[in-house]
Amino acid sequence: MRFDFLRFVILALVLTGALASCESPPPRPTFPDIRFTGERPIRLAVAAVDVPSNFRPGFQAPHVEHLFPVPPARAMENWAHDRLVAGGGGVRARFVIEDASVIEVELKKKEEGITGAFTKEPAQRYDATVAATLQIVDDHGVPVRTVSVKASRSQSVLEGITPNDRDKTWYDMTIALMTDFDQQMSREVSEHFGGYFQ
């Protein structure tokens, strides 16, 4: 009788483990693209706005920008297309993406032993940077006005964070980073693009 009960308990544990292993992880959430169509356009007295990029994603550690739900480089391109409007003129605007990187930094645990085993500490920090140069160039390609803006954000995450929560952290981080960039670039244009800012 005792043997049968023991077999029953073992079988129950095995089945419970098998069922737990069959549970699929929650689906990866989808995030809307980061756009700036709700902001008042920056109208420039130019014939067109070009958006070249000098930035190339790293695609390997410690670079993680390519893993973001909305990579900062795409958010920068969206910013240029949504915010910069050609109002007409004999010159062109050139928005050059210089940086849109995110570096993952592994953090050391501060607590050791039993305390460390029961304490969740920051495990990684993400350092994000976006930078761009906006120029007004004449028909010979010579800049007649230039402003450059750089914005940075850092965010740490706790050990054991789920992939979905990490994606949400990255997405929120990109929005905050682009908000900083938007405010700085808007201010620089209004202060230094006299005669070309409509």
C-alpha positions in Angstrom: 0.0 0.0 0.0 2.8 2.3 1.0 4.6 1.4 -2.2 1.6 2.3 -4.4 1.2 5.6 -2.6 4.9 6.4 -3.3 4.5 5.5 -6.9 1.4 7.8 -7.1 3.4 10.7 -5.6 6.3 10.3 -8.0 4.0 10.0 -11.0 2.1 13.1 -9.9 5.4 15.1 -9.6 6.6 13.9 -13.0 3.3 14.9 -14.6 3.3 18.3 -12.9 6.9 18.9 -14.2 5.9 17.8 -17.7 2.9 20.1 -17.8 5.0 23.0 -16.5 7.6 22.4 -19.2 4.8 22.5 -21.8 3.7 26.0 -20.9 4.7 28.4 -23.6 6.2 31.7 -22.7 3.8 34.7 -23.1 3.9 36.2 -26.7 6.2 39.0 -27.4 4.3 42.3 -27.1 4.1 44.6 -30.1 4.9 48.3 -29.8 3.7 51.1 -32.1 6.3 52.9 -34.1 7.7 56.1 -32.5 6.4 59.0 -34.5 6.3 62.8 -34.1 3.3 63.7 -36.2 1.5 65.2 -33.2 4.2 67.9 -32.9 4.2 71.1 -34.8 6.4 70.7 -37.9 9.6 72.6 -38.1 9.2 74.5 -41.4 12.5 75.3 -43.2 13.0 77.6 -46.2 14.5 74.8 -48.3 13.6 72.9 -51.4 14.0 69.5 -49.8 15.2 67.7 -46.7 17.8 64.9 -47.1 18.2 62.3 -44.3 21.6 60.4 -44.7 23.1 58.4 -41.9 26.7 57.9 -40.8 25.7 55.4 -38.2 25.9 51.7 -38.7 24.5 49.3 -36.0 27.1 47.0 -34.3 24.9 43.8 -34.4 27.1 42.2 -31.7 27.8 42.6 -28.0 28.0 45.0 -26.3 25.7 46.7 -28.9 22.0 46.0 -28.5 20.3 48.8 -30.4 19.3 46.4 -33.2 17.3 44.4 -30.6 15.1 47.3 -29.5 11.4 47.2 -30.5 12.0 50.5 -32.2 15.7 51.0 -32.8 16.9 54.5 -32.1 18.1 54.9 -35.7 14.6 54.4 -37.0 13.2 56.8 -34.4 15.7 59.4 -35.6 14.7 58.9 -39.2 11.0 59.2 -38.2 11.8 62.4 -36.3 13.4 63.9 -39.4 10.5 62.9 -41.7 7.8 64.0 -39.3 9.3 67.2 -37.9 11.3 68.7 -40.7 9.2 70.2 -43.5 10.5 71.8 -46.7 8.7 75.1 -47.1 10.4 76.1 -50.4 13.6 77.8 -51.3 16.8 77.6 -53.3 18.8 75.6 -50.7 18.5 72.1 -49.1 18.5 70.8 -45.6 20.5 67.8 -44.6 19.8 65.9 -41.4 22.7 63.5 -40.8 22.3 60.7 -38.2 25.7 60.5 -36.4 24.9 58.1 -33.6 22.0 55.9 -32.5 23.8 53.3 -30.4 22.9 51.4 -27.2 25.6 49.6 -25.2 24.8 46.9 -22.6 27.0 47.0 -19.5 27.0 44.0 -17.1 26.9 45.1 -13.5 28.5 43.4 -10.6 26.5 42.1 -7.6 27.0 44.0 -4.4 25.5 41.5 -2.0 27.0 38.1 -1.6 26.0 34.9 0.2 22.5 34.3 1.5 21.6 38.0 1.4 22.6 38.2 -2.3 20.6 35.0 -3.1 17.4 36.7 -1.9 18.0 40.2 -3.2 17.4 41.3 -6.7 20.0 43.8 -7.8 20.6 45.7 -11.1 22.1 43.2 -13.5 22.6 45.3 -16.7 22.7 49.0 -17.6 21.9 50.3 -21.0 23.6 53.4 -22.2 21.9 55.0 -25.2 23.1 57.9 -27.3 21.6 59.7 -30.3 23.3 62.4 -32.2 22.6 64.3 -35.4 23.7 67.3 -37.4 21.2 69.5 -39.2 22.6 71.7 -42.0 21.4 74.1 -44.5 23.5 73.6 -47.6 23.7 75.8 -50.7 23.5 74.5 -54.3 27.3 73.6 -54.1 26.7 71.5 -51.0 28.5 74.0 -48.8 26.8 74.3 -45.3 25.6 77.9 -44.5 23.9 76.9 -41.2 24.8 74.0 -38.9 23.6 72.7 -35.5 24.5 69.5 -33.8 22.6 67.8 -31.0 23.5 64.9 -28.8 21.2 63.2 -26.2 22.0 60.3 -23.8 20.0 58.1 -21.4 21.0 55.3 -19.1 18.7 52.7 -17.7 19.4 49.7 -15.4 17.3 46.6 -15.1 17.0 44.0 -12.3 18.3 40.5 -12.6 15.7 38.0 -13.7 13.8 40.6 -15.8 11.6 38.9 -18.4 12.2 39.4 -22.1 8.9 41.2 -22.5 9.6 43.5 -19.6 13.1 44.2 -21.1 11.4 45.2 -24.4 9.1 47.5 -22.6 12.0 49.1 -20.7 13.8 49.6 -24.0 10.8 51.1 -25.7 10.1 53.6 -22.9 13.8 54.4 -22.9 13.8 55.2 -26.6 10.7 57.5 -26.2 12.4 59.4 -23.3 15.6 59.7 -25.3 13.9 61.0 -28.4 11.9 63.5 -26.3 15.2 64.9 -25.0 16.5 65.1 -28.6 13.4 66.7 -29.9 13.4 69.5 -27.3 17.1 70.2 -27.9 17.0 70.2 -31.7 13.9 72.4 -31.8 15.6 74.9 -29.6 18.8 74.9 -31.6 16.9 75.4 -34.9 14.9 78.4 -33.5 18.1 80.0 -32.2 20.5 79.5 -35.0 18.5 79.1 -38.3 17.5 82.7 -38.6 16.3 83.4 -42.1 15.7 79.7 -42.8 13.3 78.9 -40.0 9.7 79.7 -41.1 
